[in-house]
């Protein structure tokens, strides 16, 4: 029997990776709609779409995302857009009879000074990182919405909290992107212009964990396909729905910059602009629950950066790259 799967946000980095993962499965029929055909912030449009297609499963990968600069500059857009998309898709899925849904969150849901590595149980135990608090609150609301539907209606809506992601189809905007694509573009442009140095934001001391996006997609499909009896065994509370997804390996921003220079073959100096914010000192996920369910990542950081850089160079003249 064919499983009809709707991927909300299939044009983005996360959604496109899930599409690649599922397209190899002959038992899956994908339901896809670009933004030009379906505005996920339009409640009536989403309800109509879901009632028409009636998918068996939904992957909610659509989100407004960005790095420190974007989160700091556009907080209203980050909280409003994400809350709107989550509310519309989850509610419309339920109304259309969808029993299985996977919601993609973020490691920023955890407190700024959470004990490291961060386990699922530290959710709502402390203050959030101020620079991305609106985005984090929206993602927490998505988790709690899934849990509430599970509790009240007995559906199976699960939430995956990936660590920092990177890979094909990432946003390489020079100001509004996350650390890896922003740094990759900066190093690439320095190499092309034969600059003698690259400036990296912050002190270089913060520790970050990174996961190649296709590994993330494999983890998401793994979680979606687990029988509930197996998935629920690792949850601290049967009413909880979220599980961490990461490598459990982190590097300093300075180490990331050195690896980036190696991958791009940039031989100049690396300087750190300490006037720019660092964000939290460390963000490392405890992904032991998912590992106990049989998932492991396969792409190391340097390998993933090389794959991503190859894609970036091939697509640098495409309209998707600002």
FENBELJO-V197819 format. One record per backbone hydrogen bond with DSSP energy under -1.0 kcal/mol. CO is the residue of the C=O (numbers start at 0). NH is the residue of the N-H. E is the energy in kcal/mol with one decimal. If there is no record, write none. Layout:
{{CO NH E} {CO NH E}}
This chain:
{{2 28 -2.7} {3 55 -2.5} {3 56 -2.0} {4 30 -3.3} {5 58 -2.7} {7 60 -1.7} {8 11 -1.2} {11 15 -2.5} {12 16 -1.3} {13 17 -2.0} {14 18 -2.3} {15 19 -2.2} {16 20 -2.1} {17 21 -2.6} {18 22 -2.3} {21 24 -2.0} {24 27 -1.7} {26 2 -3.1} {28 4 -2.5} {30 6 -1.6} {33 36 -1.8} {33 37 -2.0} {38 41 -2.1} {41 45 -2.3} {42 46 -2.4} {43 47 -2.5} {44 48 -2.3} {45 49 -2.6} {46 50 -2.3} {47 51 -1.9} {48 52 -2.3} {49 53 -2.6} {56 5 -2.6} {57 101 -2.9} {58 7 -2.7} {58 60 -1.3} {59 103 -2.0} {66 70 -2.5} {67 71 -2.4} {68 72 -2.2} {69 73 -2.4} {73 77 -2.0} {74 78 -2.1} {75 79 -2.4} {76 80 -2.2} {77 81 -1.1} {78 82 -2.0} {79 83 -2.3} {80 84 -2.4} {81 85 -2.4} {82 86 -2.5} {83 87 -2.4} {84 88 -2.6} {85 89 -2.3} {86 90 -2.0} {87 91 -2.3} {88 92 -2.5} {89 93 -2.2} {90 94 -2.5} {91 95 -1.7} {92 97 -2.8} {93 96 -1.8} {98 155 -2.8} {99 57 -1.4} {100 157 -2.9} {101 59 -3.3} {102 159 -2.4} {105 108 -1.5} {106 109 -1.6} {110 113 -1.7} {117 285 -3.0} {118 121 -1.7} {119 122 -1.2} {121 124 -1.5} {126 111 -2.8} {128 131 -1.1} {131 135 -2.4} {132 136 -2.9} {133 137 -1.9} {134 138 -2.1} {135 139 -2.6} {136 140 -2.3} {137 141 -1.7} {138 142 -1.9} {139 143 -2.6} {140 144 -2.1} {141 145 -2.2} {142 146 -2.5} {143 147 -2.2} {144 148 -2.3} {145 149 -2.3} {146 150 -2.5} {147 151 -2.6} {148 152 -2.5} {149 153 -1.6} {155 100 -1.5} {157 102 -2.9} {158 242 -2.0} {159 104 -3.0} {160 244 -2.2} {163 210 -2.7} {165 212 -2.5} {166 169 -1.2} {172 176 -1.1} {175 66 -1.3} {177 181 -2.3} {178 182 -2.5} {179 183 -2.9} {180 184 -2.3} {181 185 -2.0} {182 186 -2.7} {183 187 -2.4} {184 188 -2.7} {185 189 -1.9} {186 190 -2.2} {187 191 -2.6} {188 192 -2.2} {189 194 -2.5} {195 268 -2.7} {197 270 -2.9} {199 272 -2.8} {203 253 -2.4} {205 252 -1.8} {206 282 -1.4} {207 250 -2.8} {210 165 -1.3} {211 214 -1.0} {211 215 -1.6} {212 216 -2.2} {213 217 -1.9} {214 218 -2.1} {215 219 -2.4} {216 220 -2.4} {217 221 -2.0} {218 222 -2.3} {219 223 -2.7} {220 224 -2.2} {226 229 -1.0} {226 230 -2.6} {227 231 -2.8} {230 233 -1.3} {236 239 -2.3} {240 158 -2.9} {242 160 -2.8} {244 162 -1.9} {250 207 -3.2} {251 255 -2.5} {252 256 -2.5} {253 257 -2.1} {254 258 -2.3} {255 259 -2.7} {256 260 -2.5} {257 261 -1.7} {258 262 -2.5} {259 263 -2.5} {260 264 -1.1} {260 265 -2.5} {268 197 -2.2} {270 199 -3.3} {271 273 -1.1} {272 201 -2.1} {272 275 -1.8} {280 206 -2.6} {283 117 -3.6} {286 290 -2.1} {287 291 -2.1} {289 292 -1.1} {289 294 -1.5} {290 293 -1.9} {299 303 -2.8} {300 304 -2.6} {301 305 -2.1} {302 306 -2.1} {303 307 -2.4} {304 308 -2.8} {305 309 -2.1} {306 310 -1.9} {307 311 -2.7} {308 312 -2.7} {309 313 -1.7} {310 314 -1.5} {314 317 -2.1} {317 320 -1.4}}
